[in-house]
Amino acid sequence: MSRKIFVTHQLPGERIHQLAELCDLNLWMGPGLLPPDALREELQDCQGLLCLLTDRINSDVLAQAPHLEFISSMSVGVDHIDLAAASERGIAVGNTPGVLVDTTADTAFALLLAAARRVSEADRFVRQGNWRQENAWAPDFFTGKDVSGATLGIVGLGAIGCAVARRARGFGMEVLGWSRSSREVEGVKGVSLDELLLRSDFVSVHTALTPETHHMIDAARIATMKPGAVLVNAARGGIVDEVALAAALVRGDLYAAGIDVFEREPIADDNPLLHLPNVVLTPHIGSATSHTRARMADLAVDNIIAALQGEAMPNCVNPGVY
């Protein structure tokens, strides 16, 4: 009997067509994102799931999917999946690492540059009709912060953090780094997190979201940052305390921020960052190029195909289940 696989969104790439030939494939066609109730209903008789980071696969969802054997997420992070509950059930969980490293590093550095040079603020100034002869130019007209020659602190020296470091060296920046594993990276001076925050003109967050890193950049740590620094987060919402960050920006303790990820996504209407002019906000687009997203989808499908064939997923985050 053909095994049933549920896919929570239409996907780019080519491998999804091959998957359809190997199983009973059910694809959510929308509109919009899959509602939680619909996810539970669809999973009741499925053996496999291919999901997105917007799908919350918690213990309750898993409990209502008695036949589920494997999950593949089109993402690197799997904090949207209850990994402990999946592992306890023997459910293999796959992800899509590697392919989005450079794309996400580009996004982080774009946020850094945009925040430093007030790109979004200047864009709004022009579009709103404020650029007039009487304020066409002045010595302090939209002055920002220099990036070249500044000090960048990278929180998390995984593949993306290292890719950001390579870009920073092209701007002649001094690069400081901190990671939980004390990893040594060529061209990056390893320091404590406290020293990194104290010395850096720019801080870019690239660590994973875990219970230990939730609100790791909190009010106390933000208070230790160099006055006038810029904070960038293109890792996961929840690592940075957004309320504390907003308060520091309002007080002028920090110069600006560039944020691609949020503790609640889509962003809540009452998020205080929405009302600040010195914050560049993007809707979790770190990996959003056509080429990268297609490669991510193909990797996610490869995980499912391997599982269907009785093989270990090529990118499994809980290999102990095997």
ROKE-437652 format. One record per residue (C-alpha): x, z, y. Coordinates in steps of 0.05 Angstrom, whole numbers, plus 5000, padded with zeros to 4 digits. Each point is the difference from the previous one (the first is absolute). Example, Ala and Ser with C-alpha at 12.3 -4.5 7.8 and 13.67 -1.06 7.14 Angstrom:
[[5246,5156,4910]]
[[5027,4987,5069]]
This chain:
[[5000,5000,5000]]
[[5026,4981,5069]]
[[5022,5060,5042]]
[[4967,5011,5067]]
[[5042,5002,5063]]
[[4972,5016,5069]]
[[5033,4975,5064]]
[[4978,5035,5063]]
[[5014,4943,5049]]
[[5012,4925,5002]]
[[5075,4989,4994]]
[[5050,4947,5023]]
[[5054,4972,4954]]
[[4996,4959,4936]]
[[5003,5051,4944]]
[[4929,5024,5009]]
[[4976,4933,4971]]
[[5042,5011,4938]]
[[4972,5070,4992]]
[[4929,4972,4999]]
[[5018,4961,4937]]
[[5023,5063,4964]]
[[4943,5048,5010]]
[[4929,5011,5023]]
[[5015,5002,5074]]
[[4952,5030,5051]]
[[5020,4989,5073]]
[[4968,5036,5059]]
[[4980,4946,5050]]
[[4980,5045,5058]]
[[4980,5000,5054]]
[[5050,5051,5025]]
[[5036,5051,4959]]
[[4973,5025,4934]]
[[4955,5062,5009]]
[[5020,5061,4959]]
[[4933,5000,4962]]
[[5008,4928,4981]]
[[5071,5014,4975]]
[[4974,5056,4954]]
[[4945,4955,4973]]
[[5047,4941,4987]]
[[5051,5043,4963]]
[[4952,5030,4949]]
[[5016,4948,4947]]
[[5067,4972,5024]]
[[5068,5006,4966]]
[[5040,4979,5061]]
[[4998,5005,5076]]
[[5037,4961,5053]]
[[4990,5036,5066]]
[[5024,5004,5072]]
[[5027,5060,5039]]
[[4931,5006,5033]]
[[4969,5018,4932]]
[[5000,5075,4987]]
[[5012,5010,4926]]
[[4992,5075,4995]]
[[4987,5044,4939]]
[[4924,4993,5008]]
[[5005,4924,4998]]
[[5044,5004,4939]]
[[4953,5048,4965]]
[[4944,4948,5007]]
[[5043,4945,4970]]
[[5006,5022,4927]]
[[5028,4934,4975]]
[[5053,4990,5055]]
[[5070,4988,4971]]
[[5041,4973,5058]]
[[5000,4992,5076]]
[[5041,4954,5043]]
[[5001,5009,5075]]
[[5019,4945,5049]]
[[5043,5049,5039]]
[[5066,5037,4996]]
[[4971,5069,5015]]
[[4951,5028,4949]]
[[4978,5062,5039]]
[[4929,4972,4996]]
[[5001,5011,4925]]
[[4998,5068,4966]]
[[5063,4987,4960]]
[[4998,5067,4964]]
[[4929,4988,4976]]
[[5017,4929,4978]]
[[5062,5023,4963]]
[[4961,5055,4965]]
[[4952,4947,4975]]
[[5058,4956,4978]]
[[4981,4947,5052]]
[[5059,4958,5022]]
[[5004,4989,5076]]
[[5038,4941,5028]]
[[5021,4981,5071]]
[[5034,4943,5037]]
[[5068,5023,5025]]
[[5056,4959,5030]]
[[4963,4939,5027]]
[[4977,5031,5065]]
[[5066,5034,5020]]
[[5023,4950,5053]]
[[4930,4986,5025]]
[[4985,5073,5012]]
[[5069,5012,5031]]
[[4985,4943,5048]]
[[4934,5034,5019]]
[[5034,5067,5012]]
[[5052,4968,5045]]
[[4946,4961,5036]]
[[4963,5065,5015]]
[[5065,5031,5023]]
[[5014,4943,5049]]
[[4928,4996,5024]]
[[4997,5074,5014]]
[[5068,5002,5034]]
[[4986,4941,5045]]
[[4926,5015,5013]]
[[4978,4933,4972]]
[[4927,5019,4984]]
[[4992,5036,5067]]
[[5027,4940,5038]]
[[4956,4953,4960]]
[[4938,5040,5019]]
[[5023,5001,5073]]
[[5002,4924,5002]]
[[4936,4988,4961]]
[[4960,5049,5043]]
[[5017,4961,5063]]
[[5045,5053,5030]]
[[5061,4956,5012]]
[[4991,4981,5074]]
[[5046,4979,5056]]
[[5001,5071,5029]]
[[5028,5028,4935]]
[[5035,4939,4972]]
[[5068,5034,4994]]
[[5037,5064,5018]]
[[5064,5032,4976]]
[[4961,5047,4954]]
[[4948,4948,4979]]
[[4985,5014,4926]]
[[5068,5029,4987]]
[[5010,5023,4929]]
[[5055,5028,4955]]
[[5062,4964,4977]]
[[5004,4987,4925]]
[[5069,4970,4997]]
[[5053,5054,4993]]
[[4949,5055,4990]]
[[4998,5049,4941]]
[[4949,4987,4945]]
[[4981,5054,4950]]
[[4970,4976,4935]]
[[4958,5051,4961]]
[[5003,4975,4928]]
[[5055,4955,4974]]
[[4964,4961,4947]]
[[5000,4924,5000]]
[[4959,4993,5064]]
[[5039,5053,5037]]
[[5065,4965,4982]]
[[4971,4933,5022]]
[[4983,5031,5068]]
[[5071,5026,5004]]
[[5027,4929,4991]]
[[4957,4976,5057]]
[[5022,5057,5044]]
[[5074,4984,4990]]
[[4985,4930,5027]]
[[4979,5034,5065]]
[[5064,5041,5002]]
[[4963,5065,4987]]
[[5030,5062,4971]]
[[4960,5015,4937]]
[[4987,5070,4974]]
[[4964,5010,4935]]
[[4966,5055,4959]]
[[4970,4997,4931]]
[[4976,5052,4951]]
[[5051,4974,4949]]
[[5058,5003,5050]]
[[5013,4927,4986]]
[[5063,4970,5031]]
[[4991,4932,5033]]
[[5055,4957,5029]]
[[4996,4999,5076]]
[[4953,5059,5003]]
[[5025,5070,5016]]
[[4964,5050,4956]]
[[4976,5062,5038]]
[[4949,5055,4992]]
[[4929,4985,5022]]
[[5006,5049,5057]]
[[5064,4968,5026]]
[[4969,4931,4994]]
[[4940,5019,5042]]
[[5044,5035,5052]]
[[5048,4941,5010]]
[[4958,4937,4991]]
[[4973,4957,5057]]
[[4955,4966,4949]]
[[4973,5030,4935]]
[[4971,4955,4946]]
[[4963,5031,4941]]
[[5008,4968,4931]]
[[4991,5056,4949]]
[[4944,5001,4948]]
[[4937,5041,5011]]
[[5000,5059,4951]]
[[4973,5071,5005]]
[[5070,5020,5024]]
[[5003,4947,5055]]
[[4928,5009,5026]]
[[5007,5016,5074]]
[[5075,5004,4991]]
[[5005,4977,5073]]
[[4957,5055,5028]]
[[4996,5034,5068]]
[[5061,5043,4987]]
[[5044,4941,4980]]
[[4973,4955,5056]]
[[5020,5056,5048]]
[[5072,4994,4976]]
[[5003,4925,5014]]
[[5044,4973,5055]]
[[4961,4999,5066]]
[[4975,4930,5014]]
[[5008,4977,4928]]
[[4956,4947,4966]]
[[4968,5013,4933]]
[[4981,4944,4952]]
[[4960,5008,4936]]
[[4991,4941,4953]]
[[5002,5041,4936]]
[[4935,5039,4987]]
[[4950,5036,5044]]
[[5002,5074,4989]]
[[5076,5007,5003]]
[[4994,5007,5075]]
[[4951,5050,5030]]
[[4962,4953,5046]]
[[4969,5055,5043]]
[[5069,5031,5013]]
[[5029,4931,5015]]
[[4945,4985,5050]]
[[5011,5066,5035]]
[[5074,4988,5006]]
[[4988,4931,5029]]
[[4949,5027,5051]]
[[5050,5054,5022]]
[[5055,4948,5008]]
[[5044,5033,4948]]
[[5004,4933,4964]]
[[5004,4933,5034]]
[[4957,4958,4953]]
[[4980,4988,4929]]
[[4986,4941,4954]]
[[4952,5015,4943]]
[[4977,4954,4944]]
[[4971,5052,4953]]
[[4951,5056,5009]]
[[4976,5062,4963]]
[[4930,4970,4999]]
[[4994,4925,4992]]
[[4965,4965,5033]]
[[5020,5044,5059]]
[[4949,5052,5021]]
[[4965,4989,5067]]
[[5023,5069,5023]]
[[5073,4989,4985]]
[[5036,5022,5063]]
[[5052,4945,4994]]
[[4947,4948,5017]]
[[4996,5023,5073]]
[[5075,5000,5016]]
[[5032,4941,5036]]
[[5069,5014,4973]]
[[4983,4990,4927]]
[[5001,4933,4963]]
[[4948,5001,4944]]
[[4993,4950,4943]]
[[4951,5002,4941]]
[[5048,5012,4941]]
[[5030,4930,5003]]
[[5070,5018,4977]]
[[5000,4950,4942]]
[[4953,4950,5033]]
[[5032,4932,4993]]
[[4967,4947,4957]]
[[5061,4992,4957]]
[[5010,5074,4987]]
[[4927,5015,4986]]
[[4997,4943,4949]]
[[5062,5027,4965]]
[[4970,5070,4999]]
[[4936,4973,4969]]
[[5040,4963,4947]]
[[5039,5063,4983]]
[[4937,5041,4994]]
[[4971,4948,4953]]
[[5064,4998,4959]]
[[4991,5075,4988]]
[[4930,4987,4973]]
[[5021,4941,4956]]
[[5055,5042,4969]]
[[4952,5056,4985]]
[[4949,4952,4970]]
[[5055,4974,4953]]
[[5018,5070,4978]]
[[5065,5003,5039]]
[[5025,5050,5051]]
[[4984,4981,5072]]
[[5062,4970,5034]]
[[4988,5047,5059]]
[[4971,5065,4973]]
[[5003,5063,5042]]
[[4983,5047,4942]]
[[5040,4972,4942]]
[[4993,5065,4962]]
[[4932,4976,4976]]
[[5036,4951,4954]]
